[in-house]
Amino acid sequence: MNATIQPLRQTMLHIRSKDAEQVEAGYNTHCNIDLAEAIQIDPDEECHIQIVSLEFPYAFYLVSAELNNNTIVYDTTNTLTIASGNYDVFELRDYLTTNLPNFSITYDAPTNKYTFTNTSGGSITLNWTLSTSVRLLGFEDVADQAVAGSGTTTSTYPVNLASVHALMIHSTLSSANVLSTRSGNSTTLQKVSLDENSWSIVYVSEADYRQVSITTQPVIDDFHIRIADQEGNTIQNNNQSWELSILFTIYPRQKPMLRPLRDVRSRKRLFDGGQVTLAPNLGTDRILNKPSIPITAPLPDAVIRQDNNLSQIDEADDTHPVEGRTAISKLAENTILDHLIDMVS
């Protein structure tokens, strides 16, 4: 049984956003952390990095320019920009009816969809391909629609006001052992489930898998933290302060395990009817009574003869000078004889 590898040392870092330098103006969710005392990692060591706690006020808006989901374009040149905020389906319905000219909006609870009714006498085109609120309103991947006077159009998909599903904590500390479907190697240090309502506090919950990122960089003295949504948009948290704790654990660097070299003499190659068969090396007293294990792969055109110290490749074809005998069958017989001599010698 392998002994448990013990850490050499640990450092706990507590971060307050108000103490950090903002990288992106107006966003305290994108900041640089400058350590007063660097964390040293020796060449024979590796550092495991793990977020152990987060306190993040849910003060961001689910409809906003920062999330790129707040516009409706109509008749190509006109745009309604939905005011940033957190809406329920009825509040958003009322807002659109009041602010989208010549349309009234109704909501169907069983299907969770909106219906837009043109209240004017003429046709109005809703340019969904130019709008950013299409997922929000249930019109994602929908072509532009010309709605005739008194005509209607209904959401193709359910209304989706849950714009942010999770908080993705990105950092320059992350290493190549973290992947994502968006970008391959990922800078994500931790994914935090968003299971709280707005105006509450978001924590790293017990249900969240605690990710460990591994780095071997020699010094950690400063790094960036960026908190984003699942689409990569930096969260605009309206200047509300947050706290984060990171544990740095130093372990001895693990050397890769080398696989033992395979002894080709441990199994005997036999040839039978153009098929390769293998028989375990059981000794001369048992080999004749132990059936060989067939492998269904056909014999290749190039047959490998294995000696004690080398592999020799003989090219085989159908032009053997003895009638009814091919080079393959002759080589097979020679190989069987070689192996029988090996077993009895």
Number of C-alpha atoms within 10 A of each C-alpha: 3 4 5 6 9 10 13 10 10 14 12 13 13 13 15 13 20 14 12 17 15 19 15 13 9 12 18 26 26 25 22 21 18 15 12 8 9 11 16 16 18 14 11 11 17 21 27 18 21 20 21 17 16 19 15 19 19 19 21 21 22 22 24 20 16 15 23 13 21 21 20 22 21 21 14 15 7 11 15 15 18 19 13 16 13 17 15 9 18 13 10 19 19 14 15 19 16 13 13 17 14 17 20 18 21 16 19 12 11 7 11 15 20 23 18 22 20 22 17 14 11 12 16 21 15 21 21 22 17 16 23 19 23 23 20 19 25 20 23 18 12 15 12 18 16 16 17 17 16 15 17 16 17 18 20 15 19 20 19 15 17 13 17 19 13 15 23 23 20 21 20 15 18 21 20 12 12 17 13 10 7 10 8 10 14 18 23 23 26 24 21 21 18 19 11 11 10 15 12 11 15 21 20 21 15 7 8 12 12 17 16 19 21 20 20 18 15 14 12 18 13 15 13 17 23 26 25 22 19 15 14 14 15 22 23 21 19 15 15 16 16 19 15 17 15 17 18 20 18 24 18 16 13 10 7 6 6 6 6 6 6 7 8 14 15 11 14 19 20 18 18 12 11 13 14 18 20 15 17 16 14 14 10 13 10 11 15 11 9 12 12 15 11 14 11 9 10 10 16 13 11 12 16 15 16 17 13 9 7 9 12 10 11 14 12 17 11 10 10 14 9 9 7 8 12 16 17 23 17 13 17 21 14 13 20 15 13 14 18 14 10 13 15 9 7
